[in-house]
Amino acid sequence: MVRKVWIGQGDVVLVSKRSFNKNDIVDVIHRYNPAEVRALVKDEVIPRDFRSSDERDAKNAHSDYVFVAENDDDGGADDDDQNVLDRNKVVLDDPLATFDEL
């Protein structure tokens, strides 16, 4: 029985590679809903982040961080003290941040 399901970017799916075909053709077996993904991450069946290290480093070099500044006035001189980054004010944009705590 074939059931059509919309699959979007960022969805977690289970695929089966066709062994009889020389091309890299796969069949989608199952699309996991967010609750199933949370359970799989909690049980450490799948990693929390699926991106390869190359994608994390090169493509999204600094796009995962949001910097928050309290004073954005440009009236002062640029001291080294003003350019120091406070680690408590850096927010990590987690791909699973919308999910409830595990």
Secondary structure, DSSP 8 states (H G I E B T S, - for coil): --------TT-EEEEEE-TT-SS--EEEEEEE-HHHHHHHHHTTSS-S--S-HHIIIIITSSTTEEE--S-----S---TTTT---GGGEEE--TTTTS---
